[in-house]
Amino acid sequence: MPRIAPFPAIRYAPGTDLQQVIAPPYDVLSPADVAELAARDPHNIIHIDVPTGGDDRYDEAARTLASWLDDGVLVRDEEPSLTVYRMSFTDATGAARTIVGVLCGLEVVDLDAGGVLPHERTTPKAVTDRLDLTRATATNLSPVWGLSLASGLTAALAVPGEPVGEMVAEGVVHTVERITDEARIASITALLAADDVLIADGHHRYSISRTYRDEVRAASGRTDTDAEFTLTFVNELVADQLSIEAIHRVYTGICVDELRAVLSASFDVEPAPAPTPELLAEMVRLGRLVLIGPDTTEWLIPKEGIFDNVRALDGAYLEHALAGSSAVVDYQHGLDEVLGRVAAKDVTAAILIRPTSLAEIQRTAREGLLMPPKSTFFTPKLRTGLVVRPTAALS
């Protein structure tokens, strides 16, 4: 089982307007987004989390962090703490929801060591940027998102901690509360350590933490530094604590007619209504996928028995159906974004898929399985800058 650790968090000073200084995670930002955030406030966390400039940009980020600490823009907790993080929003069905978890240090374990489990295969991705930033700043800035298989975390976080910040982004109220009571910290960490944690989002961040930990071990000769843990938001793996959207598939390397022909061996293809949010709900109700071309929208209805030996995941169905074809897959969240790419002929076709079910996520965890890449899109997105975790320095 994984070890869980409180830590002396770095936070913006009391009274800071968090609306101006908190940012979305780096990996969802365009260059224009970064520029807008940087211009919003000279102390926006983006100046550290996504440094711009030349080869010295990571050292500059470290200097900025140090100066903000010296000037009192950022302050460090005097004692180790856990941070309760609540995200309150209205979901796609119109229901009021609150997802609650805890920002903590999660143990960095070796690949396949158990305790902290991946949930999907990852796509190749450059890791130098995040690793170089961690080396320079000796901090964890953007949290990994983990799902605890232990029961009772939601109830354990029902009582608020000390309020330390609130901000609103894209209709979501993000609230953080500090817990310093040693008995309550011990109770929460013991609960989390009772079962595995499944990585929901941030596989690459967690992998980078493993590389960094190994570098600190080699430099220090120790295995008891803060590099043994990484900043992680952990919430409970239960239905009311998850909000999952689909990451749709878009294709190049194949024309729409050829794609339809290949798919017809596994799916019955029928005309479908225009692609709308209502159609996404209808897909779930009917158990269907949707093929979208420049001039067509069609149901993809799985043929009876064709996927009996395939995991009940739309991504797995499509991998199976398109194996050996010339189709080159990419991934796109958001219906409007998918339709925009098809209309712009950035891709030749798209397939809308359904969100992954809670049952399949639980099965992934318990059976040690991996989903296809980009099987889940967890929402809302965690914000960067509400909590910064110091880690061991390399020197």
N, C-alpha and C positions, 0 to 999 in steps of 0.2 A: 504494500500500500504506500501511497506517496506521502512524503513529509510536507507539512504546511507550516509557514513561518510568518509571524508579524514582522514589521520592519519600521524604522523611523522614516516616515514618508516625507517627501518634499512636496509642498503645496504652494499655491499662490497665497500671498499675504492676505489676512482678513481685510474685507472691504474692497477687494479687487472686483471689478466688473467682469465676471467670468464670460459673459457674452462676447467680450472683445478679445479674449486671450486663449480660449479653448478651441480646439480644432478637431475635425474628423480624423480618422486614422489615415496615415500617409498613403496607404495602398489604394485608396479610393479617390485620390485627388489628382486632378489634371494640373498642368503647369499654370493655367489661368486661375484655378482655385488657389494654388499656393501663392500666387502674386496677390490675389484679393485678400487673403488672410494676412499676409505679411504687411500689406498696406493698412489693414484695419487697426493695428495697434503695434507699436514698436516692441511690446512685450508679449506678443502672441507666441504661443509655444511652437508655431511653425518655424520660427527663426532658429530653433534648436533641432526640431524633429525633421525638418526638410531643409537643411542648409543649402544655400546656393553659392555659386562662385567657382573658384578653381580647385586645384589639388589640396589646398589648405582649408577647404570648407568644413571638414570635420573638426579640425583643431579650432577653427573659428567658433563652431558650435559649442565646443568645450569652454572656450573663453567667455562666450556669452552666458552660458550656464553659471560659471563661476562668478561673473560680475553681477548677475541677477541675485545670486545668493549673498554676495557681499553688500549689495545695495538694499537688500530686504524686499526685493520684488518677489522672490521665492523664499520660503522659510522651511526649515527642517523640524519635524516633530521632535520633541525632547525625549520621547520614549517610544518604544516599538508599539505599533498600532495595527489594527485591521480597519479597513474602510468598507462600510456598507454602501453599496451602489444600487440605487433604484432608478428604473426607467419607466415612466408612466406615459401612456399613449392610448389612442383609440385605434384598434386594429381594423383590418379591411372589412370586417363584418359590422363595424360600428360599435363593438363592445369596448368598454374601458378596461385597460390591462395595466398591470404593474409587474415588471420582471425585477427580481431582487437577487443580488448575489454579493459576494465579498471580494474585494481586491486584496490579494495576499501574495506572499512568496510561495510559489509552487516548486517542488523539487524538480531539478533537471535530471532526468534519468537517461541511461543509455538506450539506444534503439532496441526494441524488443525486450527490454528488461522488465516490463510490466509496471503497473501502478499508474502511469500516465500513458494513455492509449491514443493512437491516431484513429481517425474515423473515415478518412478517404485517401485515395492515392493522390499525390500532389503532382502538379505540372512543373516542368523545369522553370526555374526563376532565379534571376541573379540575386545573390545574397551578400555581395561585397558591400553594398551601400549600408545595410543595417549593421553588418559586422563592424565596418569601419567606424560607424557612429557610436556603437557600443564601446569599442576600444577607446575612442577619444573621450567620451563623456563619462564612462563608467556608470551608466544608468540604464534602466529599462524605462522607455518612454511610452510606447503603445502596448497595452496589455494583450496577452493571449486570452482567448475565451475558452474556458473549460466547463464541462458538464459533470457534476458529481453524481455518481451512482448511489451514494449514501442517501438514506432517507432522513428527512427532518430539517434540512438546512433552511428551507423557506420559513418554517415555524420558528427556528432559532433566531432568525433575523427580523421577526415581526416587531420586536421592541426597538424603537429608534435609538441610534447612537447620538453622539454630540454633532449637531449640524455644522458642517464646514464648507458647504457650497451648494449652489443650485444654478442651473442655466437651462435655457430652452433652445432646441435645435430641431428644425423640420417637424414641429409639432410634438416633439418628445421632451418631457421634463426630466432632466438628469439631476439627481440629488445624491450627494455624498455625505456620509456621517462617520465620525471617527469613534472607534472603540478602543479604549486603553485599559479597561478593567481586566486585570490579569485572569480572574476566574472566568469571565465570559470569553476572553480570548482562548483560554485553555479548552473550554467546552466546545467552541466552534472548530478549533483546529483538530481536536480529537474526533469530532463528528466527521469532518472532511477526510481525515486520515483512515477512516474505517473502511473505505471502499475506493475503487479506481476513479480516476478523473479522465474523461474522454475529451480530447481536443476538438472543439467545435469550429474554431476559427483561429488562424494564426499558426498553422503548422510550420511555416518557414521561420517565423519569429522564434518558435520553440527550438527548431533545429539550430538556429544561430546561437541561441543561449547555450546549447550543448557544445558547440565549437568554442565559444568564449569561455565556458567553464573549463574546458580542457586546456586552453591557453593559460588561464590563471593557475590551474594546477601545475602546469609545467614551469611557470615562472616563479611560483611561490613554494612549490613542494608541499602544498597543503590541500586538504579536501574538506576544510571546514570554513571556507570563506563565504561571503554573500553571493558569489558566483555560482554556488550550488543550487540557487533558487532563481526563479524569474517571475516578473510581474504578471499576475494572472487574475482575471475575473472568473470566479467560479459560482455557478448557480446550479440549482437542483434539476436533474433530468426527469421532469414531470411535465404533463401536457400544459398546465396553466403557466409554466415558466419558460415556454418556448414560443417563439414567433418565427416561423420558417417560410421563406419564399423560394420559388424555383429559380434556378439559373438555366436559362434556355440555351438551346444549341443552334448555332448558325454555321453554314457550310459554304466552302469554296471547293474548287477542284472537280466539280460535278455539276451538270446542268439540272434544272428542276425536273425535266422529263425523265432523265436517267435516275435521279434520286428516287422519284416516285416508283419507277419500275423496280428498283432494288428493294424498296420498302414493301412493295406489294406482295413479296414472298412471305412476309411476316405480319402484315397488317391488311385489313380491308380498308380501301380508300373510298371515301364518300364526300360529297360537297358539305361544307360547314358554313355557318353564319360568319359574318365579318368579325375580325378579331377585336374584342372588347374586354374590359374587366369582367363582364358578365360571362363571357365565353370561358375565361379561366376557371370560374366557379363551376360552370357546366362540365368542363373537362374532368374535374374531380368527381362530380356526381355520377358521370357516365363511365368513368374509367378509360378515357381516351386521350390521345395526343393530337396535336394539330400541326399540319404541314402548311407553311406559308411561302408562296412564291410571289413574284412581282404582280401577277394577275390572278392569283388563286388562293383560296383558303379551304383546306380539306381535312376532314377527320382521319385520323389513323387509329383504327380499331384493332387491337391485338387479336390475331386469329386464335381460335380455341386450341389450347394445348401447345402452341408454338413456343411459349416461354416457360414451360413447366420446369425446366432445369436451369432457369435463369433467375437471379434474385429479383424480387418484386420492386425494382427501381427503374424508372423510365430511362435513366442514363444507361443502365445495364442492358435494357431492351434494345436501345439504339446501337450500342457497341456490338451486340450480337447480330442485329439485323444488317448492319453496314460493314461487318467484317469482310475484308477482301475487296471492298469497293474503292473507288478513287476519291471518295469524300474526305475532305480535310475539315475537321471540326474546330470550332472556336466557341467561346462561352459568353453569354450576354444576359445580364439581369435587367428586368424591366420590360414590359410590353411595348411601351412607346419607343424605347431604345432599339428593340428588335425590329419593329416596323420601320424605324428610321434607317437602319442599316440595309434592310431589304430594298426600300425605296431608293436609296442612294446607290444601289448596286455595289455596295461594299462587300456584300455576300450574295450568293446566287439563290439561297433559300434559307429558311429557318424552321425549326421544329419547337413548338411550345411544349414544355413538359410540366408535370404536376409536382408540387412540393413533396419532399420526402416525408414519409409518415413517422410518427413517434415510435411505432412498433419496429420499424426498420432501423432507426437510430439505436434503440435499446438492443436489438439483435446484434447490431454491429459491435456494440460494447461487450456484450456478454459472450459472444462467440469469437471475438478477436478477428473480425472480418474487416475488410476495407471496401468502401464504396468507390464507384468511378469518380474521377476528378470533378470538382464543381457540382457535387450532388446537392449541397445545401447552401442556403444563403440566410444566415441568422440575422434577424433584425430586432430592435434598432441597432445601429452601429455604435459601439463604445466610443466615447470621446477621449482624445489624447490631451493630457495636461491637468486633468483633475487630480491625479496622483502620479508622481514620479518616484521610482524606486532606485535608491543607490545600490550599486553592486560593487564587487571588489575591483580595484584598479589593477592593471597589468604591471605597473611599476610603482 
